[in-house]
Amino acid sequence: MNKTYNGTAVLQELNPEVREGDMVTLLGPSGCGKSTLLRCISGLTDMDKGSVLLEGRNITPLAPKDRNVGMVFQSYALFPNMNVFDNIAFGLSMKKKSSQQIKSRVEEMLQLIDLTEKAKAYPHELSGGQQQRVSLARSLAVEPKLMLMDEPLSALDAKIRKHLRTELRQIQKRVGMTMLFVTHDQEEALTISDTICLMNQGRIVQTGSPDEVYSRPKDEFAARFIGSYNVLTREEMSRLNIHPANSNAVDKFALRPEAILVQPNSLELQQTATDNGSALSPYIGLGLIEEAVMLGNIVRYRIETNGVRLHADLLNGDQVEKFSEGDRVRIHIDRQACIPLAPSGT
């Protein structure tokens, strides 16, 4: 699949596959082509090259209304002059369903989104989260084979967003709906997805389960975008006296901030067990805390050690050692936690 705007390639040789019943997330920075891909699949935007197959059928020549593909946008796009019941019923009416079929299906959708008591309310009488649930129900009511969701939660505040994404995932599992979900929020993608397709500059650079994409980033872009990894050059690794095996052809490595163990300098030099208890983290050297940022349940430290700057994440709690800017600390790094990275774009 290819798409170009004014000579600029927006989609380049894309060939994503979505398994029936899965929640697949397109994750990437703004402008990487996520929304354009959805619009091409739905038929709202023409492709320069390629085709869209749905259950083995080529739907590329079909108009959007004939593709049996639902779409939920960032803006709720509800009809302000219609109440909740009529908004959900709209697509069914367009399909010439009987009044009894419409009533039965809308009531089913209202129960699914837990808004039965709001059936006669108008959009302006609903919260943002409730409006987005109505938008979802309206799309689900016509039973599309594929649901496309273009950053549907981004307009909501953080608390409602987290609650609604959990509800969305539960609804998707309950009805067995195949969904393609767009977001630029890494936490959101890791939370709700069966599969993540990480996009950059019009290409899918890595595909895998949330654990695969987070734990084994393919290249520098993936490492920097998905997990706030430390990306270290071979020369920086040498300064830290870390020499991973079988990595002579690799120029860069990724190291998760939570894989760095930090101890007070006042402690006697000792080896500290890693989380899995099966290996010991070698002592790397002394470090200087340059910055400490509280991020809720973790504290992120920027540490300078042996001429290398590292970010380390430690749990935040009363029973956990805390450090301040200017403190000297001991650094321990498990060599097995250093992941070799392929050159970006390969």
MARKOLFI-396871 format. One record per residue (C-alpha): residue number from 1; x, y, z; chain; residue in one letter. Coordinates in steps of 0.2 Angstrom, whole numbers, plus 2048, in hexadecimal, padded with zeros to 3 digits. Layout:
<pts>
{seq->NUM&X->X&Y->Y&Z->Z&mol->A&type->a}
...
</pts>
This chain:
<pts>
{seq->1&X->800&Y->800&Z->800&mol->A&type->m}
{seq->2&X->807&Y->811&Z->7FB&mol->A&type->n}
{seq->3&X->800&Y->823&Z->7FD&mol->A&type->k}
{seq->4&X->809&Y->833&Z->7F8&mol->A&type->t}
{seq->5&X->803&Y->845&Z->7FB&mol->A&type->y}
{seq->6&X->80B&Y->853&Z->7F1&mol->A&type->n}
{seq->7&X->81A&Y->849&Z->7ED&mol->A&type->g}
{seq->8&X->81D&Y->843&Z->7FF&mol->A&type->t}
{seq->9&X->81B&Y->830&Z->803&mol->A&type->a}
{seq->10&X->80F&Y->82F&Z->811&mol->A&type->v}
{seq->11&X->80D&Y->81C&Z->810&mol->A&type->l}
{seq->12&X->81B&Y->811&Z->80A&mol->A&type->q}
{seq->13&X->819&Y->7FF&Z->805&mol->A&type->e}
{seq->14&X->80E&Y->7FB&Z->813&mol->A&type->l}
{seq->15&X->807&Y->7E9&Z->815&mol->A&type->n}
{seq->16&X->7FF&Y->7E7&Z->826&mol->A&type->p}
{seq->17&X->7F4&Y->7D8&Z->82A&mol->A&type->e}
{seq->18&X->7E7&Y->7D8&Z->838&mol->A&type->v}
{seq->19&X->7E1&Y->7C7&Z->83F&mol->A&type->r}
{seq->20&X->7CE&Y->7C5&Z->841&mol->A&type->e}
{seq->21&X->7C9&Y->7C9&Z->853&mol->A&type->g}
{seq->22&X->7D9&Y->7D3&Z->857&mol->A&type->d}
{seq->23&X->7DC&Y->7E4&Z->85E&mol->A&type->m}
{seq->24&X->7EB&Y->7EB&Z->853&mol->A&type->v}
{seq->25&X->7F2&Y->7FC&Z->857&mol->A&type->t}
{seq->26&X->7FB&Y->807&Z->84B&mol->A&type->l}
{seq->27&X->807&Y->811&Z->856&mol->A&type->l}
{seq->28&X->813&Y->81F&Z->851&mol->A&type->g}
{seq->29&X->816&Y->831&Z->852&mol->A&type->p}
{seq->30&X->80B&Y->83E&Z->84A&mol->A&type->s}
{seq->31&X->80D&Y->83F&Z->837&mol->A&type->g}
{seq->32&X->813&Y->82D&Z->835&mol->A&type->c}
{seq->33&X->804&Y->828&Z->82A&mol->A&type->g}
{seq->34&X->7F9&Y->81F&Z->837&mol->A&type->k}
{seq->35&X->7E9&Y->829&Z->834&mol->A&type->s}
{seq->36&X->7EC&Y->828&Z->821&mol->A&type->t}
{seq->37&X->7ED&Y->815&Z->821&mol->A&type->l}
{seq->38&X->7DC&Y->814&Z->82A&mol->A&type->l}
{seq->39&X->7D4&Y->820&Z->81D&mol->A&type->r}
{seq->40&X->7DB&Y->816&Z->80F&mol->A&type->c}
{seq->41&X->7D4&Y->806&Z->817&mol->A&type->i}
{seq->42&X->7C3&Y->80E&Z->819&mol->A&type->s}
{seq->43&X->7C3&Y->815&Z->808&mol->A&type->g}
{seq->44&X->7C2&Y->827&Z->80D&mol->A&type->l}
{seq->45&X->7D3&Y->82A&Z->805&mol->A&type->t}
{seq->46&X->7D9&Y->822&Z->7F5&mol->A&type->d}
{seq->47&X->7EA&Y->818&Z->7F4&mol->A&type->m}
{seq->48&X->7F7&Y->81B&Z->7E6&mol->A&type->d}
{seq->49&X->7FB&Y->808&Z->7E6&mol->A&type->k}
{seq->50&X->7F4&Y->7F9&Z->7EF&mol->A&type->g}
{seq->51&X->7E4&Y->7F1&Z->7F4&mol->A&type->s}
{seq->52&X->7DA&Y->7ED&Z->804&mol->A&type->v}
{seq->53&X->7D4&Y->7DB&Z->808&mol->A&type->l}
{seq->54&X->7C7&Y->7D8&Z->814&mol->A&type->l}
{seq->55&X->7C4&Y->7C5&Z->818&mol->A&type->e}
{seq->56&X->7CD&Y->7C2&Z->807&mol->A&type->g}
{seq->57&X->7C2&Y->7CD&Z->7FD&mol->A&type->r}
{seq->58&X->7C9&Y->7DC&Z->7F4&mol->A&type->n}
{seq->59&X->7BF&Y->7EB&Z->7FB&mol->A&type->i}
{seq->60&X->7CA&Y->7F9&Z->7F2&mol->A&type->t}
{seq->61&X->7BD&Y->7FD&Z->7E4&mol->A&type->p}
{seq->62&X->7AF&Y->7FF&Z->7F1&mol->A&type->l}
{seq->63&X->7A8&Y->80F&Z->7F8&mol->A&type->a}
{seq->64&X->7AB&Y->812&Z->80A&mol->A&type->p}
{seq->65&X->798&Y->80E&Z->80E&mol->A&type->k}
{seq->66&X->79A&Y->7FD&Z->806&mol->A&type->d}
{seq->67&X->7AA&Y->7F7&Z->80E&mol->A&type->r}
{seq->68&X->7A2&Y->7F1&Z->81E&mol->A&type->n}
{seq->69&X->7AF&Y->7FA&Z->828&mol->A&type->v}
{seq->70&X->7AB&Y->805&Z->837&mol->A&type->g}
{seq->71&X->7B5&Y->814&Z->83C&mol->A&type->m}
{seq->72&X->7B6&Y->81E&Z->84C&mol->A&type->v}
{seq->73&X->7BF&Y->82F&Z->84C&mol->A&type->f}
{seq->74&X->7C7&Y->83A&Z->859&mol->A&type->q}
{seq->75&X->7B8&Y->846&Z->858&mol->A&type->s}
{seq->76&X->7A9&Y->83D&Z->85D&mol->A&type->y}
{seq->77&X->79F&Y->842&Z->84E&mol->A&type->a}
{seq->78&X->78E&Y->83F&Z->856&mol->A&type->l}
{seq->79&X->77E&Y->848&Z->84F&mol->A&type->f}
{seq->80&X->77A&Y->856&Z->85B&mol->A&type->p}
{seq->81&X->768&Y->856&Z->857&mol->A&type->n}
{seq->82&X->766&Y->843&Z->85A&mol->A&type->m}
{seq->83&X->765&Y->83B&Z->86B&mol->A&type->n}
{seq->84&X->770&Y->82C&Z->86F&mol->A&type->v}
{seq->85&X->764&Y->81F&Z->869&mol->A&type->f}
{seq->86&X->762&Y->827&Z->858&mol->A&type->d}
{seq->87&X->775&Y->82A&Z->856&mol->A&type->n}
{seq->88&X->778&Y->817&Z->859&mol->A&type->i}
{seq->89&X->769&Y->813&Z->84E&mol->A&type->a}
{seq->90&X->76F&Y->81E&Z->83F&mol->A&type->f}
{seq->91&X->779&Y->811&Z->836&mol->A&type->g}
{seq->92&X->76C&Y->804&Z->838&mol->A&type->l}
{seq->93&X->75F&Y->810&Z->831&mol->A&type->s}
{seq->94&X->76A&Y->813&Z->822&mol->A&type->m}
{seq->95&X->76B&Y->800&Z->81F&mol->A&type->k}
{seq->96&X->757&Y->800&Z->81F&mol->A&type->k}
{seq->97&X->756&Y->7F4&Z->82E&mol->A&type->k}
{seq->98&X->745&Y->7F2&Z->835&mol->A&type->s}
{seq->99&X->740&Y->7FC&Z->845&mol->A&type->s}
{seq->100&X->740&Y->7ED&Z->84F&mol->A&type->q}
{seq->101&X->751&Y->7E8&Z->84A&mol->A&type->q}
{seq->102&X->757&Y->7FA&Z->84D&mol->A&type->i}
{seq->103&X->750&Y->7FA&Z->85E&mol->A&type->k}
{seq->104&X->757&Y->7E9&Z->863&mol->A&type->s}
{seq->105&X->768&Y->7ED&Z->85D&mol->A&type->r}
{seq->106&X->769&Y->7FF&Z->865&mol->A&type->v}
{seq->107&X->764&Y->7F8&Z->875&mol->A&type->e}
{seq->108&X->771&Y->7EB&Z->874&mol->A&type->e}
{seq->109&X->77E&Y->7F8&Z->870&mol->A&type->m}
{seq->110&X->778&Y->803&Z->87F&mol->A&type->l}
{seq->111&X->77B&Y->7F4&Z->88B&mol->A&type->q}
{seq->112&X->78C&Y->7F1&Z->883&mol->A&type->l}
{seq->113&X->792&Y->803&Z->886&mol->A&type->i}
{seq->114&X->788&Y->804&Z->897&mol->A&type->d}
{seq->115&X->77E&Y->813&Z->892&mol->A&type->l}
{seq->116&X->76C&Y->80C&Z->892&mol->A&type->t}
{seq->117&X->766&Y->81A&Z->89D&mol->A&type->e}
{seq->118&X->76D&Y->827&Z->891&mol->A&type->k}
{seq->119&X->763&Y->821&Z->882&mol->A&type->a}
{seq->120&X->759&Y->831&Z->880&mol->A&type->k}
{seq->121&X->767&Y->83D&Z->885&mol->A&type->a}
{seq->122&X->76F&Y->849&Z->878&mol->A&type->y}
{seq->123&X->782&Y->84A&Z->875&mol->A&type->p}
{seq->124&X->784&Y->85A&Z->87E&mol->A&type->h}
{seq->125&X->77D&Y->852&Z->88D&mol->A&type->e}
{seq->126&X->78B&Y->844&Z->88D&mol->A&type->l}
{seq->127&X->79D&Y->845&Z->893&mol->A&type->s}
{seq->128&X->7AB&Y->842&Z->887&mol->A&type->g}
{seq->129&X->7AD&Y->830&Z->88B&mol->A&type->g}
{seq->130&X->79A&Y->82D&Z->88A&mol->A&type->q}
{seq->131&X->79A&Y->835&Z->879&mol->A&type->q}
{seq->132&X->7A8&Y->82A&Z->872&mol->A&type->q}
{seq->133&X->7A0&Y->81B&Z->879&mol->A&type->r}
{seq->134&X->790&Y->820&Z->86F&mol->A&type->v}
{seq->135&X->79B&Y->823&Z->85F&mol->A&type->s}
{seq->136&X->7A2&Y->811&Z->862&mol->A&type->l}
{seq->137&X->791&Y->809&Z->864&mol->A&type->a}
{seq->138&X->78B&Y->812&Z->854&mol->A&type->r}
{seq->139&X->799&Y->80A&Z->84A&mol->A&type->s}
{seq->140&X->797&Y->7F9&Z->853&mol->A&type->l}
{seq->141&X->784&Y->7F9&Z->850&mol->A&type->a}
{seq->142&X->786&Y->7F5&Z->83D&mol->A&type->v}
{seq->143&X->792&Y->7E6&Z->841&mol->A&type->e}
{seq->144&X->7A0&Y->7EB&Z->836&mol->A&type->p}
{seq->145&X->7AD&Y->7DE&Z->832&mol->A&type->k}
{seq->146&X->7BB&Y->7EA&Z->837&mol->A&type->l}
{seq->147&X->7BB&Y->7F9&Z->843&mol->A&type->m}
{seq->148&X->7C7&Y->807&Z->840&mol->A&type->l}
{seq->149&X->7CB&Y->813&Z->84E&mol->A&type->m}
{seq->150&X->7D5&Y->823&Z->84B&mol->A&type->d}
{seq->151&X->7DB&Y->829&Z->85C&mol->A&type->e}
{seq->152&X->7CA&Y->828&Z->864&mol->A&type->p}
{seq->153&X->7CF&Y->82C&Z->875&mol->A&type->l}
{seq->154&X->7DC&Y->83A&Z->873&mol->A&type->s}
{seq->155&X->7CF&Y->848&Z->876&mol->A&type->a}
{seq->156&X->7CB&Y->841&Z->888&mol->A&type->l}
{seq->157&X->7D4&Y->845&Z->898&mol->A&type->d}
{seq->158&X->7E0&Y->838&Z->89F&mol->A&type->a}
{seq->159&X->7D5&Y->830&Z->8AC&mol->A&type->k}
{seq->160&X->7C6&Y->82E&Z->8A0&mol->A&type->i}
{seq->161&X->7D2&Y->828&Z->892&mol->A&type->r}
{seq->162&X->7D9&Y->81A&Z->89D&mol->A&type->k}
{seq->163&X->7C8&Y->814&Z->8A2&mol->A&type->h}
{seq->164&X->7C1&Y->815&Z->891&mol->A&type->l}
{seq->165&X->7CF&Y->80B&Z->889&mol->A&type->r}
{seq->166&X->7CC&Y->7FD&Z->895&mol->A&type->t}
{seq->167&X->7BA&Y->7FD&Z->891&mol->A&type->e}
{seq->168&X->7BE&Y->7FE&Z->87E&mol->A&type->l}
{seq->169&X->7C9&Y->7EE&Z->880&mol->A&type->r}
{seq->170&X->7BC&Y->7E5&Z->88A&mol->A&type->q}
{seq->171&X->7AF&Y->7E9&Z->87D&mol->A&type->i}
{seq->172&X->7BA&Y->7E4&Z->86F&mol->A&type->q}
{seq->173&X->7BD&Y->7D3&Z->877&mol->A&type->k}
{seq->174&X->7AB&Y->7D1&Z->87B&mol->A&type->r}
{seq->175&X->7A5&Y->7D3&Z->869&mol->A&type->v}
{seq->176&X->7B4&Y->7CB&Z->861&mol->A&type->g}
{seq->177&X->7B6&Y->7DB&Z->856&mol->A&type->m}
{seq->178&X->7C5&Y->7DD&Z->84B&mol->A&type->t}
{seq->179&X->7CC&Y->7EE&Z->84F&mol->A&type->m}
{seq->180&X->7DA&Y->7F9&Z->847&mol->A&type->l}
{seq->181&X->7DE&Y->806&Z->854&mol->A&type->f}
{seq->182&X->7E9&Y->816&Z->851&mol->A&type->v}
{seq->183&X->7F2&Y->81F&Z->85F&mol->A&type->t}
{seq->184&X->803&Y->828&Z->863&mol->A&type->h}
{seq->185&X->802&Y->823&Z->875&mol->A&type->d}
{seq->186&X->80E&Y->815&Z->879&mol->A&type->q}
{seq->187&X->805&Y->810&Z->88A&mol->A&type->e}
{seq->188&X->7F4&Y->80F&Z->881&mol->A&type->e}
{seq->189&X->7FB&Y->804&Z->874&mol->A&type->a}
{seq->190&X->804&Y->7F8&Z->880&mol->A&type->l}
{seq->191&X->7F4&Y->7F7&Z->88B&mol->A&type->t}
{seq->192&X->7E6&Y->7F3&Z->87E&mol->A&type->i}
{seq->193&X->7EF&Y->7EA&Z->86F&mol->A&type->s}
{seq->194&X->7F1&Y->7D8&Z->869&mol->A&type->d}
{seq->195&X->7FD&Y->7DE&Z->85C&mol->A&type->t}
{seq->196&X->806&Y->7EF&Z->85A&mol->A&type->i}
{seq->197&X->80C&Y->7F6&Z->849&mol->A&type->c}
{seq->198&X->819&Y->803&Z->84D&mol->A&type->l}
{seq->199&X->819&Y->810&Z->83F&mol->A&type->m}
{seq->200&X->826&Y->81D&Z->83A&mol->A&type->n}
{seq->201&X->827&Y->828&Z->82A&mol->A&type->q}
{seq->202&X->819&Y->81E&Z->821&mol->A&type->g}
{seq->203&X->820&Y->80D&Z->825&mol->A&type->r}
{seq->204&X->81D&Y->7FF&Z->831&mol->A&type->i}
{seq->205&X->82E&Y->7FD&Z->83A&mol->A&type->v}
{seq->206&X->829&Y->7EF&Z->846&mol->A&type->q}
{seq->207&X->81A&Y->7E4&Z->849&mol->A&type->t}
{seq->208&X->817&Y->7D9&Z->858&mol->A&type->g}
{seq->209&X->80E&Y->7D6&Z->869&mol->A&type->s}
{seq->210&X->810&Y->7E4&Z->876&mol->A&type->p}
{seq->211&X->81D&Y->7DA&Z->87F&mol->A&type->d}
{seq->212&X->827&Y->7D7&Z->86F&mol->A&type->e}
{seq->213&X->827&Y->7E9&Z->869&mol->A&type->v}
{seq->214&X->82B&Y->7EF&Z->87B&mol->A&type->y}
{seq->215&X->838&Y->7E2&Z->880&mol->A&type->s}
{seq->216&X->841&Y->7E0&Z->86F&mol->A&type->r}
{seq->217&X->841&Y->7F0&Z->866&mol->A&type->p}
{seq->218&X->847&Y->7EE&Z->854&mol->A&type->k}
{seq->219&X->851&Y->7FE&Z->851&mol->A&type->d}
{seq->220&X->855&Y->80F&Z->859&mol->A&type->e}
{seq->221&X->844&Y->817&Z->854&mol->A&type->f}
{seq->222&X->83A&Y->809&Z->85C&mol->A&type->a}
{seq->223&X->845&Y->809&Z->86C&mol->A&type->a}
{seq->224&X->844&Y->81C&Z->86E&mol->A&type->r}
{seq->225&X->831&Y->81D&Z->86A&mol->A&type->f}
{seq->226&X->82A&Y->80E&Z->873&mol->A&type->i}
{seq->227&X->833&Y->80C&Z->884&mol->A&type->g}
{seq->228&X->83E&Y->81B&Z->888&mol->A&type->s}
{seq->229&X->84D&Y->810&Z->886&mol->A&type->y}
{seq->230&X->85F&Y->816&Z->888&mol->A&type->n}
{seq->231&X->866&Y->815&Z->877&mol->A&type->v}
{seq->232&X->879&Y->812&Z->878&mol->A&type->l}
{seq->233&X->887&Y->812&Z->86B&mol->A&type->t}
{seq->234&X->894&Y->804&Z->86B&mol->A&type->r}
{seq->235&X->8A1&Y->811&Z->871&mol->A&type->e}
{seq->236&X->895&Y->816&Z->880&mol->A&type->e}
{seq->237&X->893&Y->803&Z->884&mol->A&type->m}
{seq->238&X->8A6&Y->801&Z->884&mol->A&type->s}
{seq->239&X->8A7&Y->810&Z->891&mol->A&type->r}
{seq->240&X->89A&Y->806&Z->89C&mol->A&type->l}
{seq->241&X->8A5&Y->7F7&Z->89A&mol->A&type->n}
{seq->242&X->896&Y->7ED&Z->892&mol->A&type->i}
{seq->243&X->89B&Y->7E1&Z->884&mol->A&type->h}
{seq->244&X->88B&Y->7D7&Z->87F&mol->A&type->p}
{seq->245&X->88F&Y->7C7&Z->876&mol->A&type->a}
{seq->246&X->88C&Y->7C4&Z->863&mol->A&type->n}
{seq->247&X->889&Y->7D7&Z->85F&mol->A&type->s}
{seq->248&X->899&Y->7DB&Z->856&mol->A&type->n}
{seq->249&X->88F&Y->7E2&Z->847&mol->A&type->a}
{seq->250&X->884&Y->7ED&Z->851&mol->A&type->v}
{seq->251&X->887&Y->7FF&Z->854&mol->A&type->d}
{seq->252&X->879&Y->804&Z->860&mol->A&type->k}
{seq->253&X->870&Y->7FB&Z->86F&mol->A&type->f}
{seq->254&X->861&Y->7FE&Z->879&mol->A&type->a}
{seq->255&X->860&Y->7FD&Z->88C&mol->A&type->l}
{seq->256&X->84F&Y->7FF&Z->896&mol->A&type->r}
{seq->257&X->850&Y->80C&Z->8A4&mol->A&type->p}
{seq->258&X->848&Y->7FF&Z->8B0&mol->A&type->e}
{seq->259&X->857&Y->7F3&Z->8AC&mol->A&type->a}
{seq->260&X->863&Y->7FF&Z->8B5&mol->A&type->i}
{seq->261&X->866&Y->7FB&Z->8C7&mol->A&type->l}
{seq->262&X->86B&Y->80A&Z->8D2&mol->A&type->v}
{seq->263&X->872&Y->809&Z->8E4&mol->A&type->q}
{seq->264&X->878&Y->815&Z->8F0&mol->A&type->p}
{seq->265&X->88B&Y->818&Z->8EF&mol->A&type->n}
{seq->266&X->88B&Y->816&Z->902&mol->A&type->s}
{seq->267&X->888&Y->803&Z->900&mol->A&type->l}
{seq->268&X->896&Y->7F7&Z->8FF&mol->A&type->e}
{seq->269&X->899&Y->7F1&Z->8ED&mol->A&type->l}
{seq->270&X->88F&Y->7E2&Z->8EA&mol->A&type->q}
{seq->271&X->886&Y->7D9&Z->8DC&mol->A&type->q}
{seq->272&X->873&Y->7DB&Z->8DB&mol->A&type->t}
{seq->273&X->867&Y->7CE&Z->8D5&mol->A&type->a}
{seq->274&X->85D&Y->7D3&Z->8C6&mol->A&type->t}
{seq->275&X->84A&Y->7D1&Z->8C6&mol->A&type->d}
{seq->276&X->84A&Y->7BF&Z->8BF&mol->A&type->n}
{seq->277&X->856&Y->7BA&Z->8CD&mol->A&type->g}
{seq->278&X->860&Y->7AF&Z->8C1&mol->A&type->s}
{seq->279&X->86E&Y->7BB&Z->8BD&mol->A&type->a}
{seq->280&X->878&Y->7C9&Z->8C5&mol->A&type->l}
{seq->281&X->87A&Y->7DB&Z->8BF&mol->A&type->s}
{seq->282&X->88C&Y->7DF&Z->8BD&mol->A&type->p}
{seq->283&X->892&Y->7EF&Z->8C5&mol->A&type->y}
{seq->284&X->895&Y->7FD&Z->8B8&mol->A&type->i}
{seq->285&X->89C&Y->80B&Z->8C3&mol->A&type->g}
{seq->286&X->897&Y->81B&Z->8CC&mol->A&type->l}
{seq->287&X->88A&Y->827&Z->8C5&mol->A&type->g}
{seq->288&X->884&Y->838&Z->8C9&mol->A&type->l}
{seq->289&X->872&Y->83C&Z->8CA&mol->A&type->i}
{seq->290&X->86F&Y->84B&Z->8BE&mol->A&type->e}
{seq->291&X->85C&Y->84B&Z->8BF&mol->A&type->e}
{seq->292&X->84E&Y->842&Z->8C8&mol->A&type->a}
{seq->293&X->83C&Y->843&Z->8C1&mol->A&type->v}
{seq->294&X->82D&Y->83B&Z->8CA&mol->A&type->m}
{seq->295&X->821&Y->832&Z->8BE&mol->A&type->l}
{seq->296&X->814&Y->82B&Z->8CA&mol->A&type->g}
{seq->297&X->819&Y->81A&Z->8CE&mol->A&type->n}
{seq->298&X->82B&Y->81C&Z->8C8&mol->A&type->i}
{seq->299&X->839&Y->828&Z->8CA&mol->A&type->v}
{seq->300&X->843&Y->82B&Z->8BA&mol->A&type->r}
{seq->301&X->855&Y->830&Z->8BD&mol->A&type->y}
{seq->302&X->862&Y->837&Z->8B1&mol->A&type->r}
{seq->303&X->873&Y->831&Z->8B6&mol->A&type->i}
{seq->304&X->884&Y->835&Z->8AF&mol->A&type->e}
{seq->305&X->891&Y->826&Z->8B1&mol->A&type->t}
{seq->306&X->8A1&Y->824&Z->8A8&mol->A&type->n}
{seq->307&X->89D&Y->832&Z->89C&mol->A&type->g}
{seq->308&X->88C&Y->82A&Z->897&mol->A&type->v}
{seq->309&X->87B&Y->831&Z->89B&mol->A&type->r}
{seq->310&X->86E&Y->824&Z->8A0&mol->A&type->l}
{seq->311&X->85C&Y->824&Z->8A5&mol->A&type->h}
{seq->312&X->857&Y->818&Z->8B3&mol->A&type->a}
{seq->313&X->845&Y->815&Z->8B9&mol->A&type->d}
{seq->314&X->843&Y->80F&Z->8CB&mol->A&type->l}
{seq->315&X->833&Y->80C&Z->8D4&mol->A&type->l}
{seq->316&X->82C&Y->81A&Z->8DF&mol->A&type->n}
{seq->317&X->827&Y->815&Z->8F1&mol->A&type->g}
{seq->318&X->82A&Y->817&Z->903&mol->A&type->d}
{seq->319&X->835&Y->807&Z->904&mol->A&type->q}
{seq->320&X->840&Y->80C&Z->8F5&mol->A&type->v}
{seq->321&X->850&Y->815&Z->8F5&mol->A&type->e}
{seq->322&X->84E&Y->827&Z->8EE&mol->A&type->k}
{seq->323&X->85C&Y->831&Z->8E7&mol->A&type->f}
{seq->324&X->85E&Y->844&Z->8E4&mol->A&type->s}
{seq->325&X->867&Y->84E&Z->8D7&mol->A&type->e}
{seq->326&X->87A&Y->84F&Z->8DB&mol->A&type->g}
{seq->327&X->87A&Y->83E&Z->8E4&mol->A&type->d}
{seq->328&X->887&Y->831&Z->8DF&mol->A&type->r}
{seq->329&X->881&Y->820&Z->8DC&mol->A&type->v}
{seq->330&X->886&Y->80E&Z->8D7&mol->A&type->r}
{seq->331&X->880&Y->808&Z->8C6&mol->A&type->i}
{seq->332&X->87D&Y->7F6&Z->8C1&mol->A&type->h}
{seq->333&X->878&Y->7F0&Z->8B0&mol->A&type->i}
{seq->334&X->874&Y->7DE&Z->8AA&mol->A&type->d}
{seq->335&X->87D&Y->7DB&Z->899&mol->A&type->r}
{seq->336&X->86E&Y->7D1&Z->894&mol->A&type->q}
{seq->337&X->863&Y->7E0&Z->895&mol->A&type->a}
{seq->338&X->86D&Y->7E9&Z->887&mol->A&type->c}
{seq->339&X->863&Y->7E6&Z->876&mol->A&type->i}
{seq->340&X->86D&Y->7E7&Z->866&mol->A&type->p}
{seq->341&X->863&Y->7F3&Z->859&mol->A&type->l}
{seq->342&X->862&Y->7F2&Z->847&mol->A&type->a}
{seq->343&X->866&Y->802&Z->83D&mol->A&type->p}
{seq->344&X->856&Y->80C&Z->83B&mol->A&type->s}
{seq->345&X->84C&Y->809&Z->82B&mol->A&type->g}
{seq->346&X->853&Y->7F7&Z->828&mol->A&type->t}
</pts>
